[in-house]
């Protein structure tokens, strides 16, 4: 189990839905630096001292992906111990009467959902992540997406004056 926390950056964003009670409130959003594709994930796994080369890891991950899609499409949930369970779900409008129900009229989407495992040693639930990461503020964006900073206790436009501390 890791003893040091991993830094997770976040941006503050102002909520812009005037029909919500949260309108104009500020919420943190995790910064997503990039997205690894299968090859990138294979390289990353291999870089952690694996005896398997990235092409072997990539082959296993490719086969896993193909089988996951096949199994979930058939209605089989796939549980990866220590990680969680992938399972199918449907998004549809409700019908008032089941007689003559036509799925094509009501179905809006088919999804693969993921439920993190809650095993004590490998917990990856949202609550468990709180203990594994150290939060670090990155940027502040107002309701219009304009970058801001805190200067002298006030929220001001983000400028190029790098010598000021936020």
C-alpha positions in Angstrom: 0.0 0.0 0.0 1.3 3.5 -0.9 2.5 5.6 1.9 2.7 9.0 0.1 -0.2 10.8 -1.5 -0.4 11.5 -5.2 -1.0 15.2 -6.1 -4.4 15.7 -7.8 -4.9 19.2 -9.4 -8.3 20.8 -9.6 -9.8 23.9 -11.1 -12.5 26.0 -9.5 -15.4 26.7 -11.8 -18.5 28.7 -11.3 -21.8 26.8 -11.9 -23.8 28.4 -14.7 -27.3 26.9 -14.5 -29.8 29.7 -13.4 -32.5 27.1 -12.8 -30.4 25.4 -10.1 -30.1 26.4 -6.5 -26.3 26.0 -7.1 -26.3 28.8 -9.7 -23.2 31.0 -9.3 -21.6 28.7 -6.7 -18.0 27.5 -7.1 -17.2 23.8 -7.5 -13.9 22.0 -7.9 -13.3 20.0 -11.1 -10.4 17.5 -11.4 -7.8 18.6 -14.0 -7.5 15.9 -16.7 -4.0 16.3 -18.2 -4.4 13.7 -20.8 -6.0 10.4 -21.8 -3.9 7.3 -22.3 -4.8 5.0 -25.1 -4.3 1.3 -25.0 -0.7 1.6 -26.1 0.0 4.3 -23.6 -1.5 2.2 -20.8 0.6 -0.8 -21.9 3.8 1.3 -21.8 2.9 2.7 -18.4 2.2 -0.8 -16.9 5.5 -2.1 -18.5 7.4 0.8 -17.0 6.5 -0.3 -13.5 9.1 -3.1 -13.5 6.9 -5.6 -15.2 8.6 -8.7 -16.7 6.2 -8.4 -19.6 7.0 -6.0 -22.5 4.6 -3.4 -23.6 3.5 -5.5 -26.6 2.6 -8.4 -24.4 0.7 -6.1 -22.0 -1.0 -4.4 -25.0 -2.1 -7.8 -26.4 -3.7 -8.8 -23.1 -5.4 -5.4 -22.7 -6.7 -5.5 -26.3 -8.1 -9.0 -25.7 -9.6 -7.8 -22.4 -11.3 -4.9 -24.2 -12.8 -7.1 -26.9 -14.0 -9.7 -24.4 -15.4 -7.0 -22.1 -17.5 -5.5 -24.9 -18.7 -8.9 -25.9 -19.7 -10.1 -22.4 -21.3 -6.8 -21.3 -23.3 -6.7 -24.6 -24.6 -10.2 -23.7 -25.7 -8.9 -20.3 -22.8 -10.4 -18.3 -21.3 -8.2 -15.7 -17.5 -8.5 -15.5 -15.8 -8.2 -12.1 -12.1 -7.5 -11.9 -11.1 -8.3 -8.3 -9.5 -5.3 -6.7 -10.8 -3.0 -9.4 -14.6 -3.2 -9.7 -17.4 -4.4 -11.9 -18.3 -3.4 -15.5 -22.0 -4.0 -16.3 -24.6 -3.0 -18.9 -27.4 -0.4 -18.3 -30.1 1.1 -20.5 -31.2 4.7 -20.7 -34.8 5.0 -21.9 -37.9 7.2 -21.6 -40.7 5.7 -19.5 -43.8 4.2 -21.1 -47.3 4.6 -19.6 -48.4 1.1 -20.7 -46.3 -2.1 -21.3 -48.8 -3.4 -23.9 -47.3 -2.9 -27.3 -44.0 -1.6 -25.9 -41.5 -0.9 -28.6 -37.9 -0.6 -27.4 -37.0 1.5 -30.4 -39.4 4.2 -29.5 -38.1 4.5 -25.9 -34.5 3.5 -25.9 -32.1 6.5 -25.7 -28.8 4.8 -25.0 -26.9 1.6 -24.0 -24.1 2.1 -21.5 -21.3 0.3 -19.9 -21.2 1.3 -16.3 -18.4 0.8 -13.7 -18.9 0.1 -10.0 -15.6 0.4 -8.1 -14.7 -2.4 -5.7 -14.8 -1.7 -2.0 -12.3 -4.3 -0.8 -10.5 -3.0 2.2 -7.0 -3.3 0.7 -7.8 -2.1 -2.8 -10.6 0.4 -2.2 -11.0 2.7 -5.2 -14.2 4.3 -4.2 -14.6 8.1 -4.1 -14.2 8.1 -0.3 -11.1 6.0 -0.4 -9.5 8.3 -3.0 -9.7 11.2 -0.4 -7.1 9.4 1.6 -4.8 8.7 -1.4 -4.6 12.1 -3.0 -3.4 15.5 -1.9 -5.5 18.2 -3.6 -3.7 21.1 -5.3 -5.6 24.1 -6.8 -4.7 24.8 -10.4 -6.9 27.6 -11.8 -10.1 29.4 -11.1 -12.7 30.0 -13.9 -15.7 32.3 -13.6 -19.2 31.6 -15.0 -18.0 32.7 -18.5 -14.9 30.5 -18.4 -12.6 33.5 -17.8 -9.5 32.6 -15.8 -9.3 34.4 -12.4 -6.9 34.5 -9.4 -7.1 35.7 -5.9 -5.1 38.9 -5.2 -5.2 40.7 -1.9 -8.2 38.7 -0.9 -10.2 39.6 -4.1 -11.0 37.6 -7.2 -9.4 39.4 -10.2 -8.7 38.6 -13.8 -5.7 36.3 -14.3 -2.9 38.4 -15.7 0.6 37.8 -16.9 2.2 39.2 -13.8 3.8 36.0 -12.6 5.6 37.8 -9.7 2.2 38.1 -7.9 1.2 35.2 -5.7 -2.4 34.1 -5.9 
